[in-house]
Amino acid sequence: MAAIVGTSLDRPLIESIDAALSALGTSTRDSVLLYLRKRYSISLEEAPERMDEFLQALRALLGYGARVVEKLVIARLVETNEVSLAEARGRNLAEIVNLSSKGRNKV
């Protein structure tokens, strides 16, 4: 299992991903998470440090629907003030996570 990076964005990101998947329905959320765990060995808790792999696996499963989930995650991060709207604008989730972790690790 990969080491946890531990940025301050990890917990809000996990909660935002969970909420976005839950918007698809509980059984769909559970199915997606099971698929990611079984097929790609990625758990929800590992998503922050394996964001590129997580998004790639999500795209393999959901196709364009993965982008919808990604936008829901970004919207929630902005809504909860974890990421500024300016930081999020025009970026995908992987870029936002990379920028956030770089900025927060410099402290």
C-alpha positions in Angstrom: 0.0 0.0 0.0 1.3 3.4 -0.9 2.3 5.9 1.8 -0.2 8.6 2.6 1.0 12.0 1.5 -1.0 13.8 4.2 -1.6 17.2 2.7 -4.4 19.2 4.2 -6.5 18.6 1.1 -6.6 14.8 1.5 -9.6 14.5 3.8 -11.7 17.1 2.0 -10.8 15.6 -1.3 -11.8 12.1 -0.1 -15.1 13.5 1.2 -15.7 15.4 -2.1 -15.0 12.3 -4.2 -17.4 10.3 -2.0 -20.1 12.9 -2.3 -19.7 13.1 -6.1 -20.0 9.4 -6.4 -22.9 9.3 -4.0 -24.7 11.7 -6.3 -24.9 8.8 -8.8 -26.7 6.7 -6.2 -25.5 4.6 -3.3 -25.4 1.3 -5.3 -23.5 3.0 -8.2 -21.1 4.6 -5.7 -20.5 1.2 -4.0 -20.0 -0.5 -7.4 -17.6 2.1 -8.7 -15.5 1.9 -5.5 -15.5 -1.9 -5.6 -14.4 -1.9 -9.2 -11.6 0.5 -8.5 -10.4 -1.5 -5.6 -10.6 -4.9 -7.3 -9.5 -4.0 -10.8 -7.0 -1.2 -10.0 -6.2 -1.7 -6.3 -7.2 1.9 -5.6 -9.2 2.6 -2.5 -11.1 5.9 -1.9 -8.5 6.7 0.8 -5.6 6.3 -1.7 -7.2 8.6 -4.3 -5.4 11.8 -3.2 -1.9 10.4 -3.6 -2.8 8.3 -6.7 -5.0 10.9 -8.4 -3.8 10.3 -11.9 -4.3 6.6 -11.6 -7.7 7.1 -9.9 -8.9 9.4 -12.7 -7.6 7.1 -15.4 -9.5 4.1 -13.8 -12.6 6.2 -13.4 -12.5 7.2 -17.1 -12.0 3.5 -18.1 -15.2 2.7 -16.1 -17.4 5.7 -16.7 -16.1 7.2 -20.0 -17.2 10.8 -20.3 -19.2 10.4 -17.1 -15.9 10.5 -15.2 -15.6 14.1 -16.2 -18.9 14.8 -14.7 -17.8 13.2 -11.4 -14.6 15.2 -11.6 -16.5 18.5 -12.0 -18.7 17.6 -9.0 -15.6 17.0 -6.9 -14.1 20.3 -8.0 -17.4 22.2 -7.3 -17.5 20.8 -3.8 -13.9 21.7 -3.1 -14.6 25.3 -4.2 -17.9 25.3 -2.3 -16.2 24.2 1.0 -13.4 26.8 0.4 -10.7 24.1 0.1 -9.8 25.5 -3.3 -10.4 29.0 -4.6 -12.5 29.5 -7.7 -9.5 31.2 -9.3 -7.3 28.2 -8.6 -9.9 25.8 -10.0 -11.0 27.7 -13.1 -9.8 26.0 -16.3 -8.1 23.1 -14.5 -8.9 19.5 -14.1 -8.9 17.7 -10.8 -5.4 16.3 -11.1 -4.0 19.7 -11.8 -5.8 21.2 -8.8 -4.5 18.5 -6.5 -0.9 18.9 -7.8 -1.0 22.6 -7.4 -2.5 22.4 -3.9 -0.1 19.8 -2.7 2.9 21.8 -4.0 1.6 25.0 -2.4 0.8 23.4 0.9 4.1 21.4 1.0 6.2 24.7 0.8 5.0 25.8 4.2 
